[in-house]
Amino acid sequence: MRIFVSYSHLDTAVADKLSAALKAAGFELWKWNETLRPGDNIAKKTLEGIERADAFLLLVSANSLASKAVLNEFSTLALSEISKRDLQIIPIVIDSTSIPGYLSQYLYIDISQDIEAGISHVVASLKGLDVRDSAVAAVPAPGPSTTHLAQLTKALQTGRLTLICGAGISAAADIPYVGRSSIGATGFDD
């Protein structure tokens, strides 16, 4: 099984522990500091890594939620998942950070209280072992708050909500290109 590990470089210590356990269990990893080489196109290699992966592990922390690189990886993943195939996605909370709303559709594993037991739980889960009796449990993420949904709905209704995808991401996700000539100044077809 090929696993893509997404994390903030500030969380390297936890990512390294998890990676060592996954390698010892026989998994193949795509991890930033072990895969990329000088001169590599980061966006292209990241997309290739996600497309080849069977599982995507996202280490959720205050650091990762503030990391542009991690958010780019998750955006790439989300578009790849929508356009191509299903992928086993496991958010792993490593500190006291709340799980963000955009991950609310996934069961996550909170390893913040016991990193070692949590890592064992992740490995066992990926091996398909029954981990229901584990001290570390998979937890459903809370859904988006009613307030956030109301704000997004209002923004959509008033024309203040815009989805922007970069050409590299949208092309890879097979999102059709709409040239500037067919879009009016408001961003909507005239």
N, C-alpha and C positions, 0 to 999 in steps of 0.2 A: 504494500500500500504506500502511495506517495502522499506526503503531508506537507502543506504550505504553512509555515509558522509566521504570523504577522505580530510584530511587537515594536515598541519604542526602544531605541538604543539605550534609553535610561533604565530599561527593565532587562538588560542583557543577562544579569545574574540568574534570574528566574528562567528566562528563555534558554539559557545554556543548560540548566538543570533538567528542564523538560526535554530538550533536544537529546541530551545524553541518555535519558531513560528511553526515549523513542528509538534511538539508534540501537541501544542494547536489546530492545524488543524486536529488532529486525525491520523497522520502518525506514523508508527513504525520505529524506527531508529536503525541502527548499527553504533555506534560511538566508537572509540578507548577507550576513558576514561570511557565510560558507559557500555561497553560490556565485555571487557577482564578482567579476574581475575588472581591473582597470580597463577602461575603454568600452565596457558593456553599455548598451542602451538600457537604462534602468527601467523605463516604462515597458519596453518590448520584452525584456527578460522577466519582469514581474508578471506580465500578461501570460507569457509562455509557462511560467511556473504555476500560475493559477489554473490555466487550461489543462495542464498535465496532472494536477493534483486530484487525489481521491477525497481528501479531507482538508479543510481550512481551519486552522486553529488561530483564533484572535485573542491575544492576551489583553484583557481589558483592565486599564489602570488610569489613574489621573494623567500619567505620562502619555499613554497611547491615545487617549481622547484629545490630547492637545497636539498630537503629532500629525503634521500634514502628510508625511509619508504613509503612516498607518491608515489615515482616512482615504488617501489615494488608492491604497491596496484594497480597502474595503469597497470603495466605489467601483473599482475594476472588477472585483469579485461579484458585486451586486449586478452589474450589467452583464457580465459573463453568465451568471446564473440565470438571469432572465432570458437571455438570448440563446443559450446553448444547451445546458443540461443541469440536472440536479447535482449538488455537491454537498457532502456532509460538512456542515458548518458548526463548529463548537466554540462559542465564546467562553473564555476562561477568565474569571475575575480574580485578580491577584492582589488587590488592596481593597480598601473600604469604598471604592468608587461604585456608584449606582450604575446599573446596566443602562445604556442609552436606548431611547425609544426605537431607533432603527434596527436594533437587535431583538426586539420584543417577540418576534415570531420563532425564536430559537430557544430551546432549553439550554441553559448555561451551567457551567460548573464553577462553583465558588471555592477556590483553594486558598483564599486569603488567611484563613485561620490555621491551616496546616498544609504547608507547601508540599512536603514529602508525601503525605497521604493523598493529597489532591492529585499530584503527578501520577501516582500509582493508579488512581481512579481513572484518569484520562487514558493512560496506556491500556488498562483493562477494557475500557469502553471501546477504544479503537480496535482492540482484538476481538470484540464481539462477546466478551464475557459478561455474565450477569452481575451487575454492580448495584443492584437495588438494595442490598443489605449493607452497603458501604457507609462509613461514617460521613463521607463526602457525598452529597446528593446533587443530582442535576435539578436545577430550579427553573421554573418558567419565569421568564422576564415579565415585569409588569408592562401592560400595554400602554400606548401613548395616553397621556392625560386628556381628559375632556377639554380642558382649557387649550392645550396645544392643538387639538383637532379643530376646535372652534376658531382659533386664530388662523390656521391654515385654510379652513373653509372660507372664512371672510376674505382672506388675501386672494384666494382663487376667484371668488365672486366679484371682487372689485378690480381684478386685473393686475394685482400687485404680486402675483406669484409667477416666477419664471424658472423653468428648468433649463439649465445650461450644461451641455456635455462638450468636452473637448473633442476635436476631430479624431484623435487617436483612440479615445475610449468609445465614442459613438460608432466609428467605423468598425471596430473590433466586435461591437455588440450588434452589428447589422441594423443600427438605427438609421433610417433614411436621411440623406442630406437634403436640406431645403435651402436652395440658394438665396442670396440676399435679394435678388430681383423678384422673388415670389412672396416676400414678406414685407408687410407695410411697416411704417415707423413704430407702430405699437407692438410689433412682434407677432401679430396675428395675421392670418390671410385676409386680405382686403376684399 
